[in-house]
Amino acid sequence: MTAPLNSQVAVITGGLGGIGSAIALELARRGADIAVCDLSTQNAEPLLSAVRAFNRRCRCDQVDVTDAGAVRAWLTTVTDDLGVPTLIVANAGTANAGALGVLEPQEWRRDLAVNLDGALYVAMYAARALVAVRRPGRIVFIGSWAATQVHPAIPTYCVSKAAVRMLMRCMATEYAPYGILVNEVAPGYVNSGLGAVGAEEEQVLSRQIPVGKLASARDVALQVAWLCDPGNEHVTGTTVLMDGGLSLIGRPP
């Protein structure tokens, strides 16, 4: 039986973090070749070895997603090595704690540069390349339930993720005629990466989440893989909210 993502090339920013790595492994398991980038490639080998175990080609490159030229050059390198990326996952993110009363301009700019600008650059250049070669594709932004729920301690993160959601909708509208479907996966609390917590804090948070548990990185990866599946021909401009019901109670724990 042919894997559903055979002949696909996936690019994932922030690919060495917990969520990025889980996405890379899930897409590789389903047959895609994998290219990830991150600010450092020092700890790349475990992920690359795991991807190769699925008999998939893979690479990892050091890229600052806030540098448009670097992102564009990376996509060109990936294309030359693996082929035109058809599955694009804008995952790189950061969050600086600091209420607006103490926020420094450079902190504001950094969050927006990584979370919004970085997402735009990889999606924009990858979409243009797909149009140029007349190939369909899938773009998935990793957003957050914070796009619509105020988190007083991380306002820049909230603003940047709200902007990513509108970026997703604008891109979905523009690229639907080309067979490029654009969506967002918006997790609540994920016990991985930026949201990783210890066992005691996990128990406290779990009691405040309606479904009673935090999401895992693989939970997020499974939603991304569903949106990337070629059988998905109609879902575009959509946010897959996977917050365990947090938004139903209207406030962050």
matplotlib code that plots the C-alpha trace (Angstrom):
import matplotlib.pyplot as plt

x = [0.0, 1.4, 2.0, -0.4, 2.4, 4.8, 6.4, 5.7, 8.4, 7.7, 9.5, 9.1, 10.4, 11.4, 11.8, 14.1, 11.6, 9.2, 6.3, 8.4, 10.1, 6.8, 5.4, 8.5, 8.3, 4.6, 4.9, 7.9, 6.0, 3.3, 5.9, 7.1, 10.7, 11.6, 13.5, 13.6, 15.3, 16.1, 18.3, 20.8, 21.4, 23.5, 21.0, 19.7, 21.1, 18.5, 15.7, 17.5, 18.2, 14.6, 13.4, 15.9, 14.5, 11.3, 13.5, 12.8, 15.3, 15.9, 18.0, 18.4, 19.6, 20.4, 18.0, 16.8, 13.2, 13.2, 15.6, 13.5, 16.6, 17.7, 14.3, 14.2, 17.7, 16.8, 13.8, 15.9, 18.5, 15.7, 14.3, 17.7, 18.2, 14.8, 12.4, 9.8, 8.3, 4.6, 3.9, 4.8, 4.5, 5.2, 6.0, 8.8, 7.7, 8.7, 7.0, 8.5, 6.7, 5.9, 2.7, 2.3, 3.2, 6.7, 7.2, 10.2, 10.0, 12.7, 10.7, 7.6, 9.5, 11.2, 7.9, 6.3, 9.4, 9.5, 5.9, 4.4, 7.2, 8.8, 5.5, 4.8, 8.2, 8.2, 4.6, 4.8, 8.0, 6.9, 3.4, 5.0, 7.2, 4.3, 2.3, 5.4, 5.6, 1.8, 1.7, -0.9, 0.2, -0.7, 0.3, -0.2, 0.4, 0.9, -1.2, -2.7, -5.9, -4.2, -5.2, -8.6, -8.1, -6.2, -3.2, -2.1, 1.5, 2.2, 0.4, 2.8, 2.3, -1.4, -1.2, 1.2, -0.9, -4.1, -2.2, -1.1, -4.7, -5.7, -2.6, -3.8, -7.3, -5.8, -3.5, -6.2, -8.4, -5.6, -4.2, -7.3, -7.6, -4.1, -5.0, -2.9, -4.9, -4.0, -5.0, -4.1, -3.7, -4.4, -3.4, -4.2, -1.6, 0.9, 3.3, 6.2, 8.5, 7.4, 4.7, 6.6, 5.9, 6.9, 4.7, 3.3, 2.3, 0.9, -1.5, -2.6, -3.2, -5.0, -7.6, -8.4, -8.8, -12.2, -10.9, -8.7, -5.2, -2.7, -2.1, 1.1, 3.4, 2.1, -1.5, -0.5, 1.4, -1.6, -3.8, -1.1, -0.8, -4.6, -4.6, -1.6, -3.3, -4.1, -7.5, -8.2, -9.4, -11.9, -10.7, -9.0, -9.0, -9.9, -8.6, -8.4, -8.8, -7.4, -7.5, -9.2, -12.2, -10.2, -11.8, -15.2, -14.4, -13.1, -10.0, -6.5, -5.9]
y = [0.0, 3.4, 5.8, 8.8, 11.4, 9.6, 12.1, 14.9, 17.2, 18.8, 21.8, 22.7, 25.7, 25.4, 21.8, 20.7, 21.8, 19.3, 20.1, 20.6, 17.3, 15.5, 16.9, 15.9, 12.4, 12.0, 13.3, 11.1, 8.1, 8.8, 9.0, 12.5, 13.6, 16.1, 19.4, 21.2, 24.4, 26.0, 28.6, 25.9, 22.5, 21.2, 18.6, 17.6, 14.1, 12.2, 13.6, 13.0, 9.4, 8.9, 10.2, 8.0, 5.0, 5.5, 5.4, 9.0, 11.6, 14.5, 17.5, 20.1, 23.7, 26.6, 29.4, 32.6, 32.8, 36.5, 36.9, 36.8, 36.3, 33.4, 31.7, 32.1, 30.7, 27.8, 26.9, 27.0, 24.7, 22.3, 22.3, 21.6, 18.7, 17.1, 18.7, 21.5, 21.7, 20.8, 20.6, 23.8, 24.0, 27.4, 26.3, 28.5, 30.5, 32.4, 34.0, 36.7, 37.1, 40.7, 42.7, 45.8, 48.0, 46.6, 45.5, 46.7, 47.6, 45.1, 42.3, 43.3, 43.4, 40.0, 38.2, 39.7, 39.0, 35.3, 34.4, 36.5, 37.6, 34.2, 32.5, 34.8, 34.4, 30.6, 30.4, 33.2, 32.0, 28.4, 29.3, 31.3, 28.4, 26.0, 28.4, 28.7, 24.9, 24.5, 22.1, 21.9, 22.0, 22.4, 25.2, 24.8, 27.5, 26.5, 29.1, 29.2, 29.5, 32.7, 34.3, 35.0, 34.6, 37.3, 36.1, 39.1, 37.8, 37.3, 40.1, 40.1, 36.4, 36.9, 39.7, 37.8, 34.7, 36.7, 38.2, 34.7, 33.7, 36.5, 35.8, 32.3, 33.4, 35.9, 33.3, 30.7, 33.0, 33.9, 30.5, 28.2, 28.5, 27.0, 24.0, 25.2, 24.8, 26.9, 26.2, 26.7, 24.3, 26.2, 24.2, 25.1, 24.0, 21.5, 19.8, 20.4, 23.1, 26.6, 25.0, 22.2, 21.9, 19.6, 16.8, 18.9, 21.8, 19.4, 18.0, 21.5, 22.6, 19.4, 20.0, 23.3, 22.0, 20.6, 17.4, 16.9, 16.7, 18.7, 18.0, 16.3, 17.3, 14.2, 15.3, 18.5, 16.5, 14.3, 17.4, 18.8, 15.5, 15.4, 18.8, 17.8, 14.6, 14.6, 13.3, 16.7, 18.7, 21.1, 22.3, 25.7, 28.9, 26.9, 26.9, 23.5, 24.5, 21.8, 23.5, 20.8, 23.1, 25.9, 28.5, 27.3, 28.6, 31.9, 32.4, 31.0, 29.0]
z = [0.0, -1.0, 1.9, 1.5, 1.4, -1.0, -3.5, -1.1, 0.4, 3.7, 5.2, 8.8, 10.6, 14.2, 13.3, 16.2, 18.9, 20.5, 18.2, 15.1, 15.6, 16.2, 13.0, 11.0, 12.3, 11.6, 8.0, 7.4, 8.8, 6.1, 3.3, 3.0, 2.6, 5.3, 5.6, 8.9, 9.9, 13.3, 14.9, 15.7, 14.2, 17.1, 18.2, 14.8, 14.5, 16.6, 14.5, 11.2, 12.2, 13.2, 9.8, 7.9, 9.8, 7.8, 4.6, 3.9, 2.7, 5.1, 5.9, 8.7, 8.1, 10.4, 9.4, 11.2, 10.0, 10.6, 7.7, 4.5, 2.3, 4.5, 4.3, 0.5, 0.1, 2.4, 0.3, -2.9, -1.3, -0.2, -3.8, -5.3, -2.9, -2.3, -4.7, -4.6, -1.1, -1.2, 2.5, 4.3, 8.1, 9.7, 13.2, 14.6, 17.5, 20.6, 23.6, 25.9, 29.2, 30.0, 30.5, 28.4, 31.4, 31.4, 27.8, 25.9, 22.2, 21.3, 23.0, 21.0, 17.8, 18.4, 19.0, 15.9, 13.8, 14.7, 15.0, 12.2, 9.8, 9.9, 9.2, 6.3, 4.7, 4.5, 3.5, 0.9, -0.9, -0.8, -2.2, -5.1, -6.0, -6.1, -8.4, -10.6, -11.2, -11.2, -8.3, -5.5, -1.9, 1.8, 4.1, 7.8, 10.4, 14.0, 15.8, 19.3, 21.2, 22.5, 19.2, 20.6, 24.4, 26.3, 28.2, 30.3, 30.8, 27.0, 25.1, 22.2, 21.7, 21.6, 19.1, 16.8, 16.8, 16.1, 13.1, 11.9, 11.9, 9.6, 7.4, 7.1, 5.9, 3.4, 2.0, 1.8, -0.2, -2.6, -3.2, -3.3, -7.1, -7.4, -5.3, -2.4, 0.8, 3.8, 7.4, 11.0, 13.9, 17.2, 20.3, 23.8, 26.4, 24.9, 27.3, 24.9, 23.6, 24.9, 26.9, 28.6, 32.3, 35.2, 36.6, 39.4, 37.2, 34.6, 37.3, 38.3, 34.7, 33.8, 36.4, 34.8, 31.2, 30.4, 28.8, 31.8, 30.2, 28.3, 24.6, 23.5, 20.6, 18.7, 19.2, 17.3, 14.7, 13.9, 13.2, 10.9, 9.1, 8.5, 7.0, 4.7, 3.5, -0.2, 0.6, 2.1, -0.9, 0.6, 4.0, 3.6, 5.6, 8.7, 12.2, 13.8, 17.5, 19.8, 23.2, 25.2, 25.7, 27.2, 25.0, 26.3, 29.7, 28.3, 30.3, 30.6, 33.9]

ax = plt.figure().add_subplot(projection="3d")
ax.plot(x, y, z, "-o")
ax.set_aspect("equal")
plt.show()
